[in-house]
Amino acid sequence: MGDSQYSFSLTTFSPSGKLVQIEHALTAVGSGQTSLGIKAANGVVIATEKKLPSILVDEASVQKIQCLTPNIGVVYSGMGPDFRVLVRKSRKQAEQYHRLYKEPIPVTQLVRETAAVMQEFTQSGGVRPFGVSLLVAGYDDNGPQLYQVDPSGSYFSWKASAMGKNVSNAKTFLEKRYTDDMELDDAVHTAILTLKEGFEGQISGKNIEIGIIGTDKKFRVLTPAEIDDYLAEVE
Amino acid sequence: MLANKGVNPPSFRKTGTTIVGLIFQDGVILGADTRATEGPIVCDKNCEKIHYMAPNIYCCGAGTAADTEAVTDMVSSQLQLHRYHTGRESRVVTALTLLKRHLFNYQGYVSAALVLGGVDVTGPHLHTIYPHGSTDTLPFATMGSGSLAAMAVFESKYKEGLTRNEGIELVTEAICSGIFNDLGSGSNVDVCVITKGGKEYLRNHLQPNPRTYTSSKGYSFPKKTEVLLTKIIPLKEKVEIIEGGDAMEE
């Protein structure tokens, strides 16, 4: 591949017009654990696999789905440490916006600012792009919203999306199952079924994580017990 | 220098103020008056001096109103970020340390005297913070120009293990003492009760200074400037008129 000669430096375009490092970052994302998000008529649900490297790991200490503001949550596929850095920056930006305008930050604004940070790391010296894609779920005055942000810094609004290992199967499944007038509960069931599709082993409340936000505009992560209840409904 | 010629710089808005706090058996009660002054003038008859820091921590502010607002707002923001990162409820000592470090950095130029109170996992806490950055930890505290009047009430009537109603009554009495005996304090009493279960912000809990006399007929003011004398002088007769020509050099 002629491109490989140009893959050493992030800030150099290859002859085909690609930035190879970003392609590699997307590959890193593609080998991460599956995560997905679904926008319902009255809320948004995001979910991810939580496969721990060993049974000895205390799974209660790992939380992949994080809250950015009371009404915006986020999940990722890719490198966990990179995710932590982005979450920290996004929270600070949301708080700064709130300090300045005395208004909770709209979802689009937060996504835009996070994407701007990710883009910065594709055009600066001595740094590498983030190895994560984010799914941002929020509920503000414009209703429920779901955005995907890529390592390049581009972002899209989705009705339903998936990322990570099982992305093509998951997206096909979602395309078949998605309806515009879905309720939040239906969306949770669909999310669970989608995760189940590519899941190796027994699915339970301990090895998946689900976050929801409804018309109350409060993002929260479901407890393992609540997830088990949903799983029982799905069976 | 200008003061010699009788021109004084504008005085900034201070909160004059009586602010108090006390610890009772279930938590902390904070109280404040609601008068804001600009020198000798009352510029706000019902301002809010009890500021939100965290769901379980509130802070009363005396001194320059802009300073107390800005500093409590900033620390409240920092506490929110800290809560996200730690996943835990904020502690009063955290707010205390963030405030005192900031005030010390500015060597007293940030003129904010605060009474900080809240309930966290380690129990109820009450602190006073001075503009230069020193702090005290007390079971009952007062700050502001009315602090002596309020402290007199506390010193004679405070005891440990007060109930909620006794506490609110004592706080109200102390603030009223400031309102009526201190010129820098006045208007209404605000109270905030914080316990382990939650908080109750009693805005204008007591209004001992209502506007009592308003004329039902309304007030009639003269409708325009009074005309005392009418004298018309046609200026053409008084002044030399140059027709045309360049009126002014460019």
Interface residues (C-beta under 8 A of the other chain):
Chain A: C67 R88 R91 K92 E95 Q96 H98 R99
Chain B: D73 M74 S77 Q80 L81 Y84 H85
